[in-house]
Amino acid sequence: MSSSKMTTINGTDNLAWNDEQTRFYLELRIEEKLKGNIRNQNVNDAGRQTIIDRFYEVYGERHTWRKFGIKFTTCKKQYEGLVI
């Protein structure tokens, strides 16, 4: 288990993610996509719960789905900025 705790960024609803946490979250999304729990970038309830639970198992932190959604949107924007 990793010992680095996430903190909320002052003045926002965002969490401060490190690279390891981001990689793990995106890997979980890929797993859920392969299981059919993500369609058109929308994660169903089973996929959401799996991601939340697995993240908790590894990092000891439980976050609402909104926090994960914010991170995914941020990652997409960063990727689009690199591709263009």
trRosetta pair geometry for C-beta under 8 A, 3 or more apart (Angstrom, degrees):
i j d omega theta_ij theta_ji phi_ij phi_ji
1 58 6.2 170 -123 -175 70 41
1 59 6.9 155 -164 -100 87 21
1 60 6.1 62 -175 -30 134 107
2 20 6.4 154 -98 113 156 143
2 21 7.6 -133 73 -68 160 87
2 58 6.7 29 11 153 97 86
2 59 5.6 -20 57 -109 104 74
4 18 5.8 8 120 -2 153 147
4 20 7.7 110 44 54 135 126
4 21 7.6 -117 89 -39 115 118
4 59 7.9 -51 71 -142 68 103
5 61 6.7 132 -141 -69 73 132
6 15 4.6 17 166 -177 127 119
6 16 5.9 175 -158 64 73 66
6 17 6.5 -1 -121 -89 119 52
6 21 6.8 117 -73 -137 116 173
6 59 7.5 34 -16 162 105 142
6 61 5.9 138 25 150 106 173
6 63 7.6 -23 71 -63 146 133
7 15 7.0 147 78 -153 28 70
7 16 5.1 5 59 27 79 117
8 12 7.2 -166 174 79 85 73
8 13 7.4 -46 -152 -151 112 28
8 14 7.0 128 -156 80 65 42
8 15 6.0 -54 -98 -99 52 58
8 16 7.6 179 -116 -7 5 84
9 12 4.6 1 85 50 102 118
9 14 4.7 -5 28 79 120 97
9 15 7.1 166 -13 -132 85 8
9 16 5.7 121 -64 -57 88 86
13 66 7.1 -44 151 135 130 121
13 67 7.6 -131 149 -94 87 71
13 70 6.6 -167 102 -75 96 159
14 67 7.8 126 -139 -139 37 76
14 70 5.6 -148 -105 144 77 142
14 71 7.9 126 -147 -71 87 69
14 74 7.6 83 -132 -56 127 145
15 63 6.8 -52 -46 -117 151 151
15 67 5.4 44 -13 -161 122 117
15 70 7.8 127 15 80 81 127
15 71 7.2 -30 51 -66 102 112
17 21 4.8 -134 -160 88 86 120
17 22 4.9 99 143 -60 129 91
17 25 7.6 -53 -145 3 141 142
17 71 6.0 78 -38 -124 152 126
18 21 5.1 91 53 12 71 103
18 22 7.1 -138 96 -6 35 92
19 22 5.7 -58 -147 38 31 112
19 23 6.2 33 156 -21 67 107
20 23 5.8 -53 -147 35 28 111
20 24 6.3 27 155 -18 63 109
21 24 5.8 -54 -146 37 30 112
21 25 6.3 32 156 -19 64 107
21 55 7.9 61 -155 -146 90 104
21 59 6.6 45 -110 -83 105 148
22 25 5.8 -56 -148 37 29 111
22 26 6.4 23 157 -13 65 108
22 71 7.0 -155 -117 -177 82 123
22 75 7.0 153 -163 -87 112 121
23 26 6.0 -62 -149 40 28 106
23 27 6.3 30 153 -20 65 108
24 27 5.7 -55 -148 36 30 113
24 28 6.5 33 152 -21 64 103
24 55 7.1 128 122 -110 118 78
24 58 6.4 -142 -172 97 154 163
24 59 8.0 153 85 -39 158 115
25 28 5.6 -53 -152 33 32 113
25 29 6.7 34 150 -20 64 102
25 51 7.1 61 -145 -166 72 112
25 55 6.6 27 -92 -95 84 121
25 68 6.5 -167 -155 -137 126 95
25 71 6.3 -4 128 115 162 146
25 72 7.9 -132 142 -69 120 81
26 29 5.5 -46 -150 32 38 115
26 30 6.7 42 150 -21 64 99
26 75 6.8 172 -83 -154 119 167
27 30 5.6 -49 -151 32 36 113
27 31 6.6 39 150 -19 65 102
28 31 5.6 -51 -150 34 35 114
28 32 6.4 31 153 -16 66 106
28 50 7.3 -180 -172 119 108 93
28 51 4.7 119 142 -120 134 86
28 54 5.7 170 -115 80 130 140
28 55 7.0 -63 -33 -56 166 89
29 32 5.8 -57 -147 40 32 109
29 33 6.2 38 151 -24 66 105
29 38 6.7 50 -170 -53 78 158
29 43 7.4 -90 -129 -84 85 126
29 51 7.0 33 -71 -102 62 135
29 72 7.0 123 -89 -105 154 120
30 33 5.5 -52 -148 33 32 115
30 34 6.4 31 154 -17 65 105
31 34 5.8 -57 -151 37 30 110
31 35 6.5 24 152 -15 64 109
32 35 5.5 -56 -146 40 35 111
32 37 4.2 -73 -176 69 90 119
32 38 5.3 85 116 -24 98 106
32 43 6.2 23 133 -133 147 105
32 47 3.9 93 -164 -143 133 109
32 50 6.2 159 -91 74 111 131
32 51 6.4 -42 -41 -53 144 105
33 36 7.9 52 176 -64 30 17
33 37 7.2 -89 -71 58 24 71
33 38 4.3 -45 -94 50 70 123
35 47 7.3 167 74 -94 118 97
36 39 7.6 13 -172 -56 62 95
37 43 6.2 26 138 -155 91 72
37 44 5.1 -116 -162 40 73 100
37 46 5.5 -115 -124 84 123 97
37 47 3.1 149 146 -64 128 115
37 50 7.2 35 133 26 176 135
38 41 6.7 -1 178 -130 107 19
38 42 6.7 163 -154 75 64 37
38 43 5.0 -26 -97 -95 88 65
38 44 7.4 -142 -77 0 38 76
38 47 5.8 147 -53 -155 77 171
39 42 5.9 -25 70 57 65 90
39 44 7.6 41 12 -40 95 100
41 72 7.9 155 -171 152 103 137
43 47 4.2 -127 -170 98 93 126
43 48 5.1 123 121 -62 117 79
43 51 7.2 -22 -172 -2 155 140
43 65 7.8 -157 77 -155 126 122
44 47 5.1 93 54 13 68 105
44 48 7.0 -129 101 -8 33 92
45 48 5.6 -54 -145 35 31 113
45 49 6.3 27 159 -17 66 107
46 49 6.0 -58 -149 37 28 108
46 50 6.4 30 154 -20 63 108
47 50 5.7 -55 -146 35 30 112
47 51 6.4 28 157 -17 65 106
48 51 6.0 -59 -151 37 28 108
48 52 6.3 25 155 -16 66 109
48 65 5.0 -11 -159 -106 123 129
48 68 7.7 166 -141 63 80 147
49 52 5.7 -55 -144 39 32 111
49 53 6.0 28 158 -16 67 111
50 53 5.9 -60 -144 41 26 108
50 54 6.0 21 161 -16 65 111
51 54 6.1 -56 -139 39 26 106
51 55 6.1 27 160 -19 62 109
51 68 6.2 92 128 -139 134 163
52 55 6.0 -59 -150 36 24 111
52 56 6.5 25 152 -19 61 109
52 62 6.5 51 176 -150 96 80
52 63 6.9 -140 -132 63 89 62
52 65 6.7 -67 -64 -76 121 73
52 68 7.3 -109 -77 -28 77 143
53 56 5.6 -57 -151 36 31 113
53 57 6.4 36 152 -24 66 103
54 57 5.4 -47 -148 30 35 116
54 58 6.5 22 158 -9 66 106
55 58 6.2 -64 -150 42 29 102
55 59 5.8 -23 172 27 68 114
55 61 7.0 -56 139 76 96 79
55 62 7.7 128 91 -110 98 45
55 63 7.1 -47 109 27 143 99
55 68 7.8 -151 -29 -86 161 120
56 59 6.9 -77 -122 59 20 76
56 60 6.7 48 -170 -121 58 14
56 61 6.4 -133 -112 72 61 32
56 62 4.6 17 -96 -80 122 80
63 67 4.0 -67 162 53 128 147
63 68 6.6 139 98 -38 118 84
64 67 5.5 111 63 -3 70 95
64 68 8.0 -139 105 5 47 86
65 68 5.5 -58 -159 40 47 111
65 69 6.1 50 146 -24 76 105
66 69 5.5 -55 -147 36 33 115
66 70 6.4 37 155 -23 66 102
67 70 5.8 -50 -150 31 30 112
67 71 6.7 29 151 -17 61 105
68 71 5.7 -55 -152 36 35 112
68 72 6.4 35 152 -21 67 103
69 72 5.7 -52 -147 34 33 110
69 73 6.5 33 155 -17 65 105
70 73 5.9 -57 -152 37 30 111
70 74 6.4 32 150 -20 65 107
71 74 5.5 -55 -149 36 33 114
71 75 6.3 35 153 -20 67 104
72 75 5.7 -52 -148 35 33 112
72 76 6.4 35 153 -21 64 104
73 76 5.7 -53 -150 34 31 113
73 77 6.5 30 153 -17 64 106
74 77 5.8 -57 -150 37 31 110
74 78 6.3 29 154 -18 66 107
75 78 5.7 -56 -147 38 31 110
75 79 6.2 31 155 -20 66 107
76 79 5.8 -56 -148 37 29 111
76 80 6.2 28 156 -18 65 107
77 80 5.8 -54 -145 38 30 111
77 81 6.4 34 154 -22 62 107
78 81 5.7 -55 -152 34 31 115
78 82 6.7 27 152 -17 63 105
79 82 5.8 -59 -154 35 34 109
79 83 6.3 27 154 -19 68 110
80 83 5.8 -56 -141 36 32 110
80 84 6.3 26 164 -18 66 110
81 84 6.5 -56 -140 34 24 105
